[in-house]
Amino acid sequence: MIELDTHPTGAAVVRVDGRLTMVDAPAFRSAVAEAVGEAATTVVVDLSACAFMDSSGLGAVIAGLKAARQAGGDLRIAAPSTQVLTVLQLTNLERVLRPFGSVAEALRAG
Amino acid sequence: MPAELSLRAPGVPASLDDVHALLSRAWDRHPDVGDDDRMRFEIAVVEIAGNVVEHAGDPHPVDFELAVRVEDDRLEARFQDPGRRVDVDFSTADMPDALAETGRGVALALATADELTYRRVGAVNHWLVLRRRRP
């Protein structure tokens, strides 16, 4: 399940509850597009409840990163599980999608 | 006798949830399988399931079958589907550029499985995902 929480400060949190695979990737893309469309400059993807991500889910996160950057903002991921960290390592994306320890930390990063 | 679990499901994205559920049942039966082996095998199996769904779902969804075996020394998943032929070249399945949105599935499966094979037999696609269990 994907939840979007937009903050009045210009940030938005997209929370992934469960898995982010081919099943939920379209809903994730829509949530990020909505956040960027509402002028959120910082989109934080809360992965603390995401148990599993596949390459389709990762592709949706990359699409969100590009959309946020095109709008002059940024996308950050927070609290990834060991499985998500493993996928980031195996795909050499740890630097492009640098994980933050928590949503609060990702929001604070400026 | 080694235990085998299997399913038959339509070639649509929602069937990935059935694949996860099947693996979860396998781990319940075999609590001795280590966390890292489970995680990496699941990554490989779900990537191939995604590939099967893409091919078995075009132009009309057809059913695919998955059989998972947990043996003392290895984990095996065998997929079969009557979808269209898959063009896959394992020797060139490298990770794409960082900002690519697709094209990581087979590379991710190769990085987490010890053996990955694809065969077309008659009008049926056969995939084997094998991971040797670490001590």
gemmi code that builds the backbone of each chain (N, CA, C; Angstrom):
import gemmi

chains = {
    "A": [
        ("MET", (0.841, -1.186, 0.000), (0.000, 0.000, 0.000), (0.887, 1.251, 0.000)),
        ("ILE", (0.428, 2.278, -0.711), (1.202, 3.516, -0.836), (0.385, 4.653, -0.222)),
        ("GLU", (1.009, 5.415, 0.667), (0.334, 6.565, 1.280), (1.132, 7.831, 1.023)),
        ("LEU", (0.429, 8.914, 0.704), (1.094, 10.198, 0.457), (0.690, 11.187, 1.533)),
        ("ASP", (1.691, 11.841, 2.112), (1.443, 12.840, 3.147), (2.193, 14.107, 2.756)),
        ("THR", (1.464, 15.135, 2.336), (2.142, 16.382, 1.937), (2.178, 17.343, 3.124)),
        ("HIS", (3.347, 17.932, 3.324), (3.531, 18.857, 4.442), (3.418, 20.292, 3.934)),
        ("PRO", (2.921, 21.196, 4.739), (2.828, 22.600, 4.304), (4.196, 23.236, 4.057)),
        ("THR", (5.254, 22.608, 4.557), (6.601, 23.164, 4.407), (7.190, 22.912, 3.025)),
        ("GLY", (6.463, 22.243, 2.147), (7.008, 21.970, 0.812), (7.664, 20.605, 0.708)),
        ("ALA", (7.424, 19.767, 1.705), (7.947, 18.394, 1.649), (6.772, 17.420, 1.569)),
        ("ALA", (7.052, 16.253, 1.064), (6.031, 15.212, 1.016), (6.666, 13.889, 1.410)),
        ("VAL", (5.896, 13.064, 2.096), (6.385, 11.731, 2.479), (5.509, 10.689, 1.785)),
        ("VAL", (6.156, 9.815, 1.021), (5.461, 8.697, 0.383), (5.827, 7.449, 1.180)),
        ("ARG", (4.821, 6.838, 1.786), (5.092, 5.683, 2.649), (4.707, 4.395, 1.931)),
        ("VAL", (5.650, 3.476, 1.902), (5.399, 2.167, 1.284), (5.144, 1.168, 2.395)),
        ("ASP", (3.964, 0.586, 2.409), (3.613, -0.374, 3.449), (3.465, -1.747, 2.788)),
        ("GLY", (4.387, -2.655, 3.079), (4.340, -3.975, 2.439), (5.480, -4.127, 1.446)),
        ("ARG", (5.135, -4.411, 0.179), (6.180, -4.599, -0.828), (6.075, -3.533, -1.908)),
        ("LEU", (7.216, -3.215, -2.529), (7.194, -2.318, -3.686), (7.712, -3.126, -4.878)),
        ("THR", (6.763, -3.731, -5.601), (7.101, -4.566, -6.753), (6.267, -4.089, -7.937)),
        ("MET", (6.255, -4.884, -8.979), (5.444, -4.613, -10.162), (3.973, -4.341, -9.792)),
        ("VAL", (3.535, -4.905, -8.649), (2.137, -4.768, -8.229), (1.827, -3.333, -7.809)),
        ("ASP", (2.703, -2.754, -6.982), (2.424, -1.430, -6.421), (3.194, -0.296, -7.090)),
        ("ALA", (4.063, -0.629, -8.049), (4.882, 0.414, -8.678), (4.028, 1.506, -9.344)),
        ("PRO", (2.921, 1.156, -10.045), (2.115, 2.237, -10.652), (1.535, 3.200, -9.601)),
        ("ALA", (1.072, 2.676, -8.469), (0.519, 3.547, -7.416), (1.621, 4.427, -6.828)),
        ("PHE", (2.814, 3.863, -6.713), (3.944, 4.639, -6.194), (4.275, 5.793, -7.141)),
        ("ARG", (4.317, 5.480, -8.450), (4.615, 6.532, -9.443), (3.571, 7.651, -9.367)),
        ("SER", (2.313, 7.271, -9.233), (1.240, 8.272, -9.153), (1.405, 9.150, -7.917)),
        ("ALA", (1.751, 8.522, -6.779), (1.896, 9.276, -5.527), (3.027, 10.293, -5.644)),
        ("VAL", (4.162, 9.876, -6.241), (5.287, 10.806, -6.384), (4.919, 11.922, -7.363)),
        ("ALA", (4.227, 11.565, -8.458), (3.821, 12.587, -9.439), (2.889, 13.601, -8.785)),
        ("GLU", (2.002, 13.113, -7.910), (1.081, 14.012, -7.216), (1.857, 14.945, -6.285)),
        ("ALA", (2.828, 14.380, -5.578), (3.630, 15.193, -4.651), (4.397, 16.274, -5.408)),
        ("VAL", (5.021, 15.882, -6.522), (5.801, 16.846, -7.315), (4.856, 17.891, -7.925)),
        ("GLY", (3.670, 17.426, -8.358), (2.673, 18.333, -8.933), (2.171, 19.352, -7.922)),
        ("GLU", (2.203, 18.979, -6.655), (1.781, 19.908, -5.603), (2.952, 20.744, -5.094)),
        ("ALA", (3.999, 20.778, -5.911), (5.166, 21.625, -5.634), (5.968, 21.193, -4.415)),
        ("ALA", (5.949, 19.918, -4.105), (6.810, 19.441, -3.028), (8.251, 19.464, -3.534)),
        ("THR", (9.139, 20.142, -2.821), (10.527, 20.202, -3.277), (11.327, 19.012, -2.750)),
        ("THR", (10.909, 18.505, -1.617), (11.589, 17.327, -1.072), (10.576, 16.187, -0.934)),
        ("VAL", (10.834, 15.097, -1.637), (9.980, 13.918, -1.515), (10.781, 12.863, -0.756)),
        ("VAL", (10.273, 12.471, 0.397), (10.936, 11.424, 1.185), (10.129, 10.135, 1.036)),
        ("VAL", (10.824, 9.062, 0.654), (10.167, 7.768, 0.534), (10.439, 6.999, 1.823)),
        ("ASP", (9.391, 6.814, 2.612), (9.509, 6.117, 3.892), (9.435, 4.608, 3.637)),
        ("LEU", (10.574, 3.936, 3.808), (10.644, 2.496, 3.536), (10.673, 1.664, 4.814)),
        ("SER", (10.367, 2.309, 5.946), (10.484, 1.582, 7.218), (9.539, 0.374, 7.287)),
        ("ALA", (8.438, 0.403, 6.505), (7.505, -0.735, 6.516), (7.526, -1.477, 5.188)),
        ("CYS", (8.580, -1.253, 4.404), (8.695, -1.930, 3.101), (9.572, -3.176, 3.270)),
        ("ALA", (8.960, -4.334, 3.156), (9.678, -5.582, 3.402), (10.455, -6.060, 2.187)),
        ("PHE", (10.058, -5.604, 0.999), (10.677, -6.171, -0.211), (10.520, -5.203, -1.373)),
        ("MET", (11.615, -5.030, -2.133), (11.562, -4.206, -3.339), (12.185, -4.991, -4.485)),
        ("ASP", (11.536, -4.979, -5.654), (12.132, -5.634, -6.826), (12.582, -4.576, -7.837)),
        ("SER", (13.033, -5.016, -9.006), (13.586, -4.059, -9.964), (12.511, -3.122, -10.517)),
        ("SER", (11.254, -3.569, -10.555), (10.171, -2.675, -10.989), (9.947, -1.566, -9.964)),
        ("GLY", (9.982, -1.949, -8.696), (9.841, -0.960, -7.625), (10.998, 0.025, -7.644)),
        ("LEU", (12.195, -0.508, -7.841), (13.382, 0.345, -7.907), (13.275, 1.305, -9.098)),
        ("GLY", (12.782, 0.804, -10.233), (12.590, 1.644, -11.412), (11.620, 2.784, -11.137)),
        ("ALA", (10.589, 2.499, -10.335), (9.617, 3.534, -9.988), (10.250, 4.592, -9.077)),
        ("VAL", (11.148, 4.157, -8.191), (11.845, 5.113, -7.313), (12.772, 6.002, -8.157)),
        ("ILE", (13.475, 5.393, -9.115), (14.357, 6.169, -10.001), (13.530, 7.179, -10.818)),
        ("ALA", (12.366, 6.738, -11.309), (11.486, 7.652, -12.058), (11.075, 8.821, -11.168)),
        ("GLY", (10.786, 8.532, -9.900), (10.418, 9.581, -8.949), (11.572, 10.539, -8.691)),
        ("LEU", (12.768, 9.983, -8.581), (13.958, 10.820, -8.376), (14.122, 11.791, -9.545)),
        ("LYS", (13.962, 11.278, -10.763), (14.118, 12.128, -11.958), (13.026, 13.197, -12.009)),
        ("ALA", (11.797, 12.821, -11.679), (10.691, 13.780, -11.702), (10.924, 14.886, -10.670)),
        ("ALA", (11.385, 14.496, -9.481), (11.634, 15.483, -8.424), (12.763, 16.433, -8.823)),
        ("ARG", (13.814, 15.866, -9.411), (14.950, 16.715, -9.823), (14.553, 17.666, -10.946)),
        ("GLN", (13.752, 17.160, -11.895), (13.304, 18.022, -13.005), (12.495, 19.201, -12.499)),
        ("ALA", (11.803, 18.989, -11.380), (10.995, 20.069, -10.797), (11.831, 20.928, -9.846)),
        ("GLY", (13.140, 20.710, -9.843), (14.025, 21.499, -8.996), (14.105, 20.998, -7.561)),
        ("GLY", (13.600, 19.802, -7.307), (13.616, 19.263, -5.953), (14.500, 18.044, -5.835)),
        ("ASP", (14.175, 17.198, -4.852), (15.001, 16.021, -4.597), (14.108, 14.906, -4.037)),
        ("LEU", (14.561, 13.677, -4.221), (13.869, 12.523, -3.624), (14.876, 11.781, -2.765)),
        ("ARG", (14.467, 11.455, -1.549), (15.357, 10.747, -0.618), (14.646, 9.524, -0.074)),
        ("ILE", (15.425, 8.492, 0.196), (14.809, 7.293, 0.777), (15.210, 7.188, 2.239)),
        ("ALA", (14.276, 6.718, 3.053), (14.516, 6.636, 4.494), (14.208, 5.242, 5.021)),
        ("ALA", (15.044, 4.811, 5.948), (14.838, 3.575, 6.731), (14.649, 2.316, 5.881)),
        ("PRO", (15.524, 2.074, 4.898), (15.370, 0.854, 4.093), (15.733, -0.402, 4.903)),
        ("SER", (15.079, -1.505, 4.559), (15.369, -2.793, 5.202), (16.666, -3.367, 4.629)),
        ("THR", (17.123, -4.448, 5.227), (18.325, -5.127, 4.716), (18.108, -5.565, 3.273)),
        ("GLN", (16.888, -6.026, 2.948), (16.619, -6.478, 1.576), (16.756, -5.316, 0.603)),
        ("VAL", (16.193, -4.161, 0.946), (16.272, -3.006, 0.043), (17.723, -2.540, -0.092)),
        ("LEU", (18.456, -2.523, 1.024), (19.874, -2.125, 0.968), (20.662, -3.074, 0.062)),
        ("THR", (20.342, -4.363, 0.141), (21.019, -5.358, -0.702), (20.744, -5.073, -2.181)),
        ("VAL", (19.485, -4.764, -2.510), (19.131, -4.454, -3.902), (19.873, -3.186, -4.369)),
        ("LEU", (19.972, -2.186, -3.488), (20.700, -0.961, -3.850), (22.184, -1.255, -4.096)),
        ("GLN", (22.758, -2.117, -3.245), (24.177, -2.469, -3.413), (24.394, -3.227, -4.721)),
        ("LEU", (23.537, -4.210, -4.989), (23.720, -5.061, -6.172), (23.515, -4.282, -7.466)),
        ("THR", (22.740, -3.204, -7.403), (22.473, -2.414, -8.604), (23.344, -1.150, -8.659)),
        ("ASN", (24.278, -1.032, -7.723), (25.207, 0.113, -7.678), (24.480, 1.448, -7.545)),
        ("LEU", (23.416, 1.463, -6.774), (22.626, 2.696, -6.656), (22.707, 3.331, -5.268)),
        ("GLU", (23.633, 2.835, -4.445), (23.717, 3.376, -3.083), (24.072, 4.853, -3.047)),
        ("ARG", (24.821, 5.321, -4.048), (25.204, 6.738, -4.026), (24.124, 7.619, -4.631)),
        ("VAL", (23.437, 7.088, -5.655), (22.360, 7.860, -6.295), (21.162, 7.963, -5.344)),
        ("LEU", (20.894, 6.868, -4.634), (19.788, 6.841, -3.666), (20.390, 6.609, -2.278)),
        ("ARG", (21.056, 7.634, -1.764), (21.728, 7.490, -0.471), (20.683, 7.356, 0.637)),
        ("PRO", (20.720, 6.232, 1.377), (19.667, 6.028, 2.377), (19.868, 6.878, 3.641)),
        ("PHE", (18.771, 7.427, 4.143), (18.774, 8.127, 5.424), (18.200, 7.190, 6.483)),
        ("GLY", (18.633, 7.388, 7.740), (18.228, 6.487, 8.806), (16.744, 6.561, 9.136)),
        ("SER", (16.161, 7.769, 8.978), (14.746, 7.946, 9.329), (14.154, 9.037, 8.449)),
        ("VAL", (12.824, 9.131, 8.455), (12.137, 10.187, 7.704), (12.562, 11.557, 8.228)),
        ("ALA", (12.625, 11.689, 9.552), (12.995, 12.977, 10.159), (14.378, 13.408, 9.688)),
        ("GLU", (15.283, 12.453, 9.656), (16.656, 12.748, 9.216), (16.660, 13.190, 7.745)),
        ("ALA", (15.888, 12.504, 6.916), (15.828, 12.849, 5.484), (15.214, 14.233, 5.284)),
        ("LEU", (14.216, 14.574, 6.086), (13.572, 15.891, 5.978), (14.519, 16.996, 6.456)),
        ("ARG", (15.297, 16.683, 7.468), (16.219, 17.670, 8.055), (17.386, 17.972, 7.131)),
        ("ALA", (17.705, 17.035, 6.214), (18.938, 17.142, 5.422), (18.970, 18.370, 4.506)),
        ("GLY", (17.915, 19.133, 4.497), (17.941, 20.421, 3.782), (17.399, 20.373, 2.378)),
    ],
    "B": [
        ("MET", (12.372, -37.489, 1.357), (11.953, -36.809, 0.117), (12.002, -35.299, 0.322)),
        ("PRO", (12.602, -34.587, -0.602), (12.588, -33.133, -0.482), (11.176, -32.594, -0.701)),
        ("ALA", (10.863, -31.550, 0.014), (9.515, -30.983, -0.109), (9.437, -30.074, -1.324)),
        ("GLU", (8.315, -30.126, -2.019), (8.109, -29.227, -3.159), (6.780, -28.510, -2.965)),
        ("LEU", (6.802, -27.235, -3.241), (5.582, -26.443, -3.196), (5.367, -25.874, -4.587)),
        ("SER", (4.124, -25.813, -5.026), (3.918, -25.306, -6.384), (2.644, -24.479, -6.476)),
        ("LEU", (2.572, -23.714, -7.528), (1.368, -22.924, -7.793), (1.174, -22.777, -9.293)),
        ("ARG", (-0.060, -22.481, -9.656), (-0.395, -22.128, -11.023), (-1.160, -20.819, -10.917)),
        ("ALA", (-0.749, -19.817, -11.679), (-1.363, -18.492, -11.522), (-1.403, -17.791, -12.872)),
        ("PRO", (-2.323, -16.850, -13.039), (-2.374, -16.099, -14.302), (-1.161, -15.172, -14.455)),
        ("GLY", (-0.764, -14.950, -15.691), (0.401, -14.108, -15.962), (0.083, -12.627, -15.844)),
        ("VAL", (-0.253, -12.214, -14.627), (-0.565, -10.802, -14.355), (0.238, -10.363, -13.130)),
        ("PRO", (0.526, -9.048, -13.012), (1.362, -8.586, -11.896), (0.882, -9.046, -10.517)),
        ("ALA", (-0.433, -9.081, -10.303), (-0.941, -9.447, -8.968), (-0.483, -10.845, -8.542)),
        ("SER", (-0.119, -11.691, -9.517), (0.331, -13.042, -9.175), (1.676, -13.034, -8.447)),
        ("LEU", (2.400, -11.917, -8.509), (3.665, -11.846, -7.757), (3.397, -12.031, -6.260)),
        ("ASP", (2.243, -11.556, -5.806), (1.905, -11.740, -4.386), (1.766, -13.224, -4.050)),
        ("ASP", (1.267, -14.014, -5.009), (1.154, -15.465, -4.794), (2.543, -16.109, -4.714)),
        ("VAL", (3.474, -15.575, -5.501), (4.853, -16.094, -5.473), (5.478, -15.826, -4.105)),
        ("HIS", (5.278, -14.607, -3.585), (5.791, -14.303, -2.244), (5.157, -15.221, -1.198)),
        ("ALA", (3.854, -15.461, -1.342), (3.150, -16.307, -0.364), (3.682, -17.743, -0.413)),
        ("LEU", (3.986, -18.231, -1.621), (4.523, -19.585, -1.761), (5.884, -19.698, -1.067)),
        ("LEU", (6.725, -18.678, -1.275), (8.048, -18.695, -0.632), (7.905, -18.616, 0.887)),
        ("SER", (6.960, -17.830, 1.336), (6.732, -17.720, 2.780), (6.353, -19.085, 3.375)),
        ("ARG", (5.524, -19.835, 2.640), (5.161, -21.186, 3.100), (6.375, -22.105, 3.109)),
        ("ALA", (7.244, -21.943, 2.107), (8.461, -22.767, 2.056), (9.341, -22.495, 3.284)),
        ("TRP", (9.452, -21.210, 3.657), (10.314, -20.887, 4.820), (9.672, -21.373, 6.117)),
        ("ASP", (8.341, -21.351, 6.173), (7.674, -21.877, 7.367), (7.986, -23.367, 7.544)),
        ("ARG", (8.037, -24.074, 6.411), (8.323, -25.507, 6.455), (9.790, -25.801, 6.733)),
        ("HIS", (10.629, -24.833, 6.345), (12.082, -25.050, 6.460), (12.727, -23.897, 7.217)),
        ("PRO", (12.484, -23.828, 8.513), (13.041, -22.715, 9.288), (14.572, -22.733, 9.335)),
        ("ASP", (15.166, -23.837, 8.889), (16.626, -23.950, 8.911), (17.291, -23.160, 7.776)),
        ("VAL", (16.516, -22.691, 6.786), (17.127, -21.923, 5.684), (17.504, -20.538, 6.208)),
        ("GLY", (18.758, -20.154, 6.013), (19.270, -18.895, 6.564), (18.616, -17.663, 5.945)),
        ("ASP", (18.620, -16.564, 6.729), (17.970, -15.324, 6.280), (18.551, -14.808, 4.965)),
        ("ASP", (19.884, -14.850, 4.836), (20.510, -14.293, 3.636), (20.171, -15.144, 2.401)),
        ("ASP", (20.163, -16.475, 2.580), (19.767, -17.355, 1.467), (18.319, -17.105, 1.067)),
        ("ARG", (17.438, -16.957, 2.038), (16.022, -16.679, 1.747), (15.892, -15.390, 0.951)),
        ("MET", (16.544, -14.345, 1.463), (16.397, -13.024, 0.856), (16.916, -13.014, -0.580)),
        ("ARG", (18.092, -13.578, -0.794), (18.685, -13.528, -2.140), (17.939, -14.448, -3.112)),
        ("PHE", (17.496, -15.587, -2.631), (16.709, -16.479, -3.489), (15.388, -15.799, -3.864)),
        ("GLU", (14.781, -15.129, -2.906), (13.503, -14.448, -3.171), (13.699, -13.317, -4.188)),
        ("ILE", (14.806, -12.599, -4.090), (15.084, -11.543, -5.074), (15.138, -12.161, -6.476)),
        ("ALA", (15.894, -13.243, -6.618), (16.053, -13.873, -7.940), (14.723, -14.421, -8.458)),
        ("VAL", (13.982, -15.111, -7.575), (12.722, -15.741, -7.993), (11.703, -14.676, -8.418)),
        ("VAL", (11.619, -13.598, -7.636), (10.622, -12.560, -7.958), (10.999, -11.823, -9.250)),
        ("GLU", (12.301, -11.643, -9.500), (12.690, -11.017, -10.769), (12.292, -11.889, -11.964)),
        ("ILE", (12.508, -13.188, -11.842), (12.127, -14.068, -12.959), (10.601, -14.144, -13.062)),
        ("ALA", (9.919, -14.146, -11.925), (8.448, -14.129, -11.958), (7.961, -12.876, -12.688)),
        ("GLY", (8.605, -11.750, -12.431), (8.232, -10.508, -13.109), (8.446, -10.619, -14.609)),
        ("ASN", (9.558, -11.237, -14.988), (9.858, -11.440, -16.413), (8.811, -12.359, -17.053)),
        ("VAL", (8.472, -13.428, -16.333), (7.465, -14.384, -16.835), (6.123, -13.672, -17.023)),
        ("VAL", (5.742, -12.877, -16.040), (4.464, -12.161, -16.105), (4.444, -11.205, -17.309)),
        ("GLU", (5.564, -10.539, -17.533), (5.626, -9.624, -18.683), (5.441, -10.378, -19.995)),
        ("HIS", (6.108, -11.524, -20.104), (6.043, -12.262, -21.370), (4.788, -13.109, -21.490)),
        ("ALA", (4.352, -13.690, -20.358), (3.168, -14.543, -20.401), (1.894, -13.702, -20.477)),
        ("GLY", (2.055, -12.413, -20.235), (0.876, -11.556, -20.238), (0.679, -10.812, -21.541)),
        ("ASP", (1.486, -11.132, -22.538), (1.454, -10.356, -23.776), (1.244, -11.293, -24.968)),
        ("PRO", (0.237, -11.177, -25.773), (-0.783, -10.112, -25.701), (-1.932, -10.431, -24.745)),
        ("HIS", (-2.153, -11.733, -24.430), (-3.214, -12.079, -23.486), (-2.605, -12.900, -22.365)),
        ("PRO", (-3.013, -12.649, -21.124), (-2.415, -13.403, -20.015), (-2.677, -14.908, -20.128)),
        ("VAL", (-1.605, -15.679, -19.958), (-1.731, -17.133, -19.877), (-1.181, -17.549, -18.512)),
        ("ASP", (-1.559, -18.727, -18.056), (-1.109, -19.177, -16.740), (0.367, -19.584, -16.765)),
        ("PHE", (1.028, -19.388, -15.647), (2.379, -19.936, -15.485), (2.377, -20.855, -14.265)),
        ("GLU", (3.365, -21.734, -14.228), (3.517, -22.640, -13.084), (4.859, -22.386, -12.416)),
        ("LEU", (4.864, -22.521, -11.105), (6.105, -22.367, -10.343), (6.189, -23.507, -9.338)),
        ("ALA", (7.338, -24.173, -9.313), (7.590, -25.212, -8.310), (8.861, -24.851, -7.555)),
        ("VAL", (8.785, -24.841, -6.231), (9.931, -24.483, -5.384), (10.328, -25.697, -4.564)),
        ("ARG", (11.602, -26.002, -4.569), (12.128, -27.126, -3.775), (13.204, -26.620, -2.832)),
        ("VAL", (13.110, -27.067, -1.608), (14.138, -26.760, -0.612), (14.880, -28.053, -0.335)),
        ("GLU", (16.145, -28.094, -0.703), (16.965, -29.279, -0.442), (18.036, -28.910, 0.577)),
        ("ASP", (18.739, -29.919, 1.059), (19.736, -29.656, 2.103), (20.818, -28.698, 1.635)),
        ("ASP", (21.158, -28.783, 0.350), (22.289, -27.981, -0.132), (21.880, -26.855, -1.078)),
        ("ARG", (20.600, -26.802, -1.483), (20.228, -25.768, -2.459), (18.738, -25.444, -2.429)),
        ("LEU", (18.437, -24.308, -3.025), (17.054, -23.859, -3.206), (16.819, -23.775, -4.710)),
        ("GLU", (15.691, -24.328, -5.157), (15.408, -24.355, -6.597), (14.013, -23.837, -6.890)),
        ("ALA", (13.900, -23.040, -7.940), (12.578, -22.618, -8.424), (12.525, -22.898, -9.914)),
        ("ARG", (11.470, -23.574, -10.330), (11.285, -23.872, -11.765), (9.984, -23.240, -12.233)),
        ("PHE", (10.118, -22.414, -13.271), (8.952, -21.772, -13.879), (8.675, -22.416, -15.240)),
        ("GLN", (7.397, -22.498, -15.581), (7.000, -22.913, -16.934), (5.848, -22.027, -17.382)),
        ("ASP", (5.883, -21.584, -18.628), (4.739, -20.847, -19.150), (4.693, -21.003, -20.663)),
        ("PRO", (3.491, -20.958, -21.242), (3.357, -21.092, -22.690), (3.318, -19.740, -23.394)),
        ("GLY", (3.903, -18.722, -22.786), (3.919, -17.384, -23.386), (4.910, -17.304, -24.528)),
        ("ARG", (5.091, -16.081, -25.029), (5.983, -15.948, -26.181), (7.447, -16.167, -25.763)),
        ("ARG", (8.244, -16.487, -26.759), (9.664, -16.768, -26.529), (10.338, -15.539, -25.912)),
        ("VAL", (11.286, -15.789, -24.997), (12.010, -14.703, -24.338), (13.365, -14.539, -25.008)),
        ("ASP", (13.694, -13.311, -25.372), (15.030, -13.029, -25.906), (15.906, -12.614, -24.749)),
        ("VAL", (16.757, -13.502, -24.306), (17.616, -13.142, -23.177), (19.038, -13.594, -23.474)),
        ("ASP", (19.975, -12.678, -23.246), (21.389, -12.994, -23.428), (22.075, -12.727, -22.082)),
        ("PHE", (22.329, -13.814, -21.345), (22.886, -13.644, -19.998), (24.263, -12.972, -20.037)),
        ("SER", (24.984, -13.157, -21.142), (26.349, -12.605, -21.200), (26.338, -11.087, -21.308)),
        ("THR", (25.206, -10.511, -21.716), (25.166, -9.045, -21.847), (24.186, -8.421, -20.853)),
        ("ALA", (23.762, -9.211, -19.875), (22.772, -8.692, -18.919), (23.465, -7.915, -17.803)),
        ("ASP", (24.095, -6.790, -18.165), (24.773, -5.952, -17.177), (23.775, -4.970, -16.555)),
        ("MET", (24.188, -4.405, -15.426), (23.355, -3.368, -14.822), (23.324, -2.151, -15.748)),
        ("PRO", (22.154, -1.581, -15.986), (22.093, -0.387, -16.829), (22.585, 0.850, -16.075)),
        ("ASP", (22.570, 2.000, -16.751), (22.988, 3.257, -16.115), (22.137, 3.553, -14.885)),
        ("ALA", (22.709, 4.357, -13.992), (22.048, 4.616, -12.704), (20.626, 5.150, -12.860)),
        ("LEU", (20.382, 5.990, -13.858), (19.062, 6.611, -13.958), (18.107, 5.867, -14.896)),
        ("ALA", (18.499, 4.668, -15.347), (17.591, 3.855, -16.155), (16.449, 3.361, -15.260)),
        ("GLU", (15.262, 3.278, -15.825), (14.111, 2.851, -15.029), (13.788, 1.360, -15.220)),
        ("THR", (14.369, 0.738, -16.241), (14.113, -0.683, -16.496), (15.437, -1.376, -16.833)),
        ("GLY", (15.372, -2.695, -16.952), (16.533, -3.443, -17.453), (17.433, -4.033, -16.387)),
        ("ARG", (16.971, -4.022, -15.116), (17.822, -4.568, -14.047), (17.411, -5.976, -13.618)),
        ("GLY", (16.275, -6.468, -14.096), (15.713, -7.712, -13.572), (16.618, -8.915, -13.705)),
        ("VAL", (17.044, -9.212, -14.929), (17.873, -10.412, -15.139), (19.235, -10.239, -14.456)),
        ("ALA", (19.788, -9.019, -14.511), (21.084, -8.773, -13.865), (20.983, -9.002, -12.354)),
        ("LEU", (19.868, -8.587, -11.768), (19.663, -8.777, -10.331), (19.495, -10.267, -9.995)),
        ("ALA", (18.799, -10.987, -10.871), (18.639, -12.436, -10.661), (19.995, -13.134, -10.774)),
        ("LEU", (20.803, -12.720, -11.748), (22.136, -13.324, -11.914), (23.027, -13.035, -10.706)),
        ("ALA", (22.821, -11.881, -10.075), (23.655, -11.487, -8.932), (23.260, -12.222, -7.654)),
        ("THR", (22.064, -12.800, -7.609), (21.595, -13.423, -6.370), (21.422, -14.947, -6.488)),
        ("ALA", (21.349, -15.453, -7.729), (21.253, -16.903, -7.933), (22.635, -17.438, -8.306)),
        ("ASP", (22.870, -18.727, -8.036), (24.132, -19.336, -8.481), (23.987, -19.904, -9.881)),
        ("GLU", (22.775, -20.292, -10.221), (22.519, -20.755, -11.595), (21.199, -20.182, -12.047)),
        ("LEU", (21.189, -19.707, -13.294), (19.954, -19.196, -13.888), (19.935, -19.695, -15.324)),
        ("THR", (18.915, -20.477, -15.659), (18.863, -20.973, -17.034), (17.486, -20.719, -17.622)),
        ("TYR", (17.490, -20.491, -18.919), (16.244, -20.330, -19.680), (16.295, -21.279, -20.864)),
        ("ARG", (15.217, -22.031, -21.059), (15.119, -22.914, -22.231), (13.743, -22.769, -22.825)),
        ("ARG", (13.685, -22.859, -24.140), (12.404, -22.899, -24.831), (12.246, -24.328, -25.323)),
        ("VAL", (11.251, -25.034, -24.831), (11.021, -26.420, -25.244), (9.645, -26.463, -25.903)),
        ("GLY", (9.643, -26.692, -27.205), (8.374, -26.639, -27.932), (7.831, -25.225, -27.836)),
        ("ALA", (6.638, -25.098, -27.301), (6.022, -23.762, -27.167), (6.011, -23.310, -25.705)),
        ("VAL", (6.904, -23.901, -24.895), (6.887, -23.606, -23.459), (8.229, -23.019, -23.014)),
        ("ASN", (8.160, -21.949, -22.219), (9.357, -21.358, -21.618), (9.651, -22.048, -20.289)),
        ("HIS", (10.907, -22.376, -20.066), (11.330, -22.999, -18.804), (12.444, -22.146, -18.186)),
        ("TRP", (12.246, -21.757, -16.954), (13.292, -21.040, -16.208), (13.675, -21.878, -14.990)),
        ("LEU", (14.970, -21.917, -14.705), (15.445, -22.527, -13.455), (16.254, -21.484, -12.688)),
        ("VAL", (15.889, -21.301, -11.428), (16.646, -20.430, -10.523), (17.201, -21.321, -9.425)),
        ("LEU", (18.512, -21.347, -9.268), (19.114, -22.198, -8.240), (20.055, -21.377, -7.370)),
        ("ARG", (19.890, -21.527, -6.077), (20.843, -20.911, -5.149), (21.382, -21.987, -4.217)),
        ("ARG", (22.701, -22.113, -4.148), (23.309, -23.065, -3.221), (23.279, -22.455, -1.821)),
        ("ARG", (22.847, -23.257, -0.843), (22.722, -22.743, 0.517), (24.101, -22.546, 1.137)),
        ("ARG", (24.276, -21.381, 1.766), (25.534, -21.101, 2.464), (25.446, -21.681, 3.868)),
        ("PRO", (26.598, -22.131, 4.416), (26.573, -22.697, 5.773), (26.271, -21.620, 6.814)),
    ],
}
model = gemmi.Model(1)
for chain_id, residues in chains.items():
    chain = gemmi.Chain(chain_id)
    for i, (resn, *xyz) in enumerate(residues, 1):
        res = gemmi.Residue()
        res.name, res.seqid = resn, gemmi.SeqId(i, " ")
        for name, pos in zip(("N", "CA", "C"), xyz):
            atom = gemmi.Atom()
            atom.name, atom.element = name, gemmi.Element(name[0])
            atom.pos, atom.b_iso = gemmi.Position(*pos), 0.0
            res.add_atom(atom)
        chain.add_residue(res)
    model.add_chain(chain)
structure = gemmi.Structure()
structure.add_model(model)
structure.setup_entities()
